[in-house]
Amino acid sequence: MESSTLSGPIFYMLVAWGIITAIFVVLLIWRSLLESHEDDQIFIEASGDRMAKEQRDLVQKINTLSRPIMASGVAAGGLLLFIAGFWLYQGLKNF
């Protein structure tokens, strides 16, 4: 009886990869939404202090997202390479 190539550990690794990739995509979308609200303006008068503070807070949120985006992207890519290598190993072992 022949087993499916997507059974056992490969299936679970693909599910984990899908979850990590979904997190990665959501973080990218979130960052792009934040960046769309960012303005390139110089606030000179005192009434613009509130708007300048809002822009600084927005830039800080965007910068805070950079580390989780990088980590989830590297994790998704690394896991995909590991899955491909494991799948090839299993295929050659069963050949």
Buried (B, 14 or more C-beta within 10 A) or exposed (E): EEEEEEEEEBEEBBEBBEEBBEBBEEBBEBBEEBEEEEEEEEBEEEEEEEEBEEBEEBEEBBEEBEEBBEBBBEBBBEBBEEBEEEBEEBEEEEE
